[in-house]
Amino acid sequence: METTIHRFSHRLLPISINPKLKPFKTPKQHDPILFLNQIHNPISSKLQFLNLNPSKQTLNLNVDNYCIHRRGYRNSSAARAGWLLGLGEKKQILPEIVKAGDPVLHEPAREVPAQEMGSEKIEKIIEDMVKVMRKAPGVGLAAPQIGIPLRIIVLEDTKEYISYQPKEEIKAQDRRPFDLLVILNPVLKKKSNRTALFFEGCLSVDGFRAMVERYLNVEVEGVGRDGRPIKVEASGWQARILQHECDHLDGTLYVDKMVPRTFRTVENLDLPLANGCPKLGTRKAKDL
């Protein structure tokens, strides 16, 4: 979920090619969209990142290569030159944030198998997710947003992020800082029928906002980073972030739930709502 610190969008550094892998010849011969379709095809023998055995339904993750396939046809010479500029010290290249329209954002993600929890492979994905979220910057990120169709979310809201918001908005949104949360295979439940309407943004739809109605109190159960069960009870803005990220795992973007005629650019965020649109804030009982 995109934070509203800035009035402009950010893009992450481009992904380079692993020098050990042979570069794709041309974009036309290896269309990234076609390759993404292979990710969801368990029979594909060419897939290096994700390979599902149809008989055992086990998951084999190649973390070293998972982010490379999405832009595999980029120039490998330029990538190697980047390593030389570091005088022999390899610089970490973070995965890009996947943008709306990519199939991985519009299909349900798979659960993380129990045997993979706590593994180096999953830990690598989590580390990348946290770094990408903080670099963006954002207050939440789901694994599909870096091209990984697994049910993993990370979220964090800091005093610094909140300090950029007007005090009246902070109070209305019931926004409070919380430490980093990592949840695998989260299951979300509403704890009350009370809802609120506020504008939301998304790192996968950067530069835009829309009003979305969310529950004010939710509970999320899942597995923590250490492989132990975790339960989070959240309210206010944290509850909104959890709902936003869990939606990603079901292939849903906030624009799929937005209030009609409220979609706008960040630059136009403060312009008046169209006639007939509901007001921002907590919904009263008579409005439900």
Rosetta blueprint (number, residue, H / E / L):
1 M L
2 E E
3 T L
4 T L
5 I L
6 H L
7 R L
8 F L
9 S L
10 H L
11 R L
12 L L
13 L L
14 P L
15 I L
16 S L
17 I L
18 N L
19 P L
20 K L
21 L L
22 K L
23 P L
24 F L
25 K L
26 T L
27 P L
28 K L
29 Q L
30 H L
31 D L
32 P H
33 I H
34 L H
35 F H
36 L H
37 N H
38 Q H
39 I H
40 H L
41 N L
42 P L
43 I L
44 S L
45 S L
46 K L
47 L L
48 Q L
49 F L
50 L E
51 N E
52 L E
53 N L
54 P L
55 S L
56 K L
57 Q L
58 T L
59 L E
60 N E
61 L E
62 N L
63 V L
64 D L
65 N L
66 Y L
67 C L
68 I L
69 H H
70 R H
71 R H
72 G L
73 Y L
74 R L
75 N L
76 S H
77 S H
78 A H
79 A H
80 R H
81 A H
82 G H
83 W H
84 L H
85 L H
86 G L
87 L L
88 G L
89 E L
90 K L
91 K L
92 Q L
93 I L
94 L L
95 P L
96 E L
97 I L
98 V L
99 K L
100 A L
101 G L
102 D L
103 P H
104 V H
105 L H
106 H L
107 E L
108 P L
109 A L
110 R E
111 E L
112 V L
113 P L
114 A H
115 Q H
116 E H
117 M L
118 G L
119 S L
120 E H
121 K H
122 I H
123 E H
124 K H
125 I H
126 I H
127 E H
128 D H
129 M H
130 V H
131 K H
132 V H
133 M H
134 R H
135 K H
136 A L
137 P L
138 G E
139 V L
140 G E
141 L E
142 A E
143 A H
144 P H
145 Q H
146 I H
147 G L
148 I L
149 P L
150 L E
151 R L
152 I E
153 I E
154 V E
155 L E
156 E E
157 D E
158 T L
159 K H
160 E H
161 Y H
162 I H
163 S H
164 Y L
165 Q L
166 P L
167 K H
168 E H
169 E H
170 I H
171 K H
172 A H
173 Q H
174 D L
175 R L
176 R L
177 P L
178 F E
179 D E
180 L E
181 L E
182 V E
183 I E
184 L E
185 N E
186 P E
187 V E
188 L E
189 K E
190 K E
191 K L
192 S L
193 N L
194 R L
195 T E
196 A E
197 L E
198 F E
199 F E
200 E E
201 G L
202 C L
203 L H
204 S H
205 V H
206 D L
207 G L
208 F E
209 R E
210 A E
211 M E
212 V E
213 E E
214 R E
215 Y E
216 L L
217 N E
218 V E
219 E E
220 V E
221 E E
222 G E
223 V E
224 G L
225 R L
226 D L
227 G L
228 R L
229 P E
230 I E
231 K E
232 V E
233 E E
234 A E
235 S E
236 G H
237 W H
238 Q H
239 A H
240 R H
241 I H
242 L H
243 Q H
244 H H
245 E H
246 C H
247 D H
248 H H
249 L H
250 D L
251 G L
252 T L
253 L L
254 Y H
255 V H
256 D H
257 K L
258 M E
259 V L
260 P L
261 R L
262 T L
263 F L
264 R E
265 T E
266 V H
267 E H
268 N H
269 L L
270 D L
271 L L
272 P L
273 L L
274 A L
275 N L
276 G L
277 C L
278 P L
279 K L
280 L L
281 G E
282 T E
283 R L
284 K L
285 A H
286 K H
287 D H
288 L L
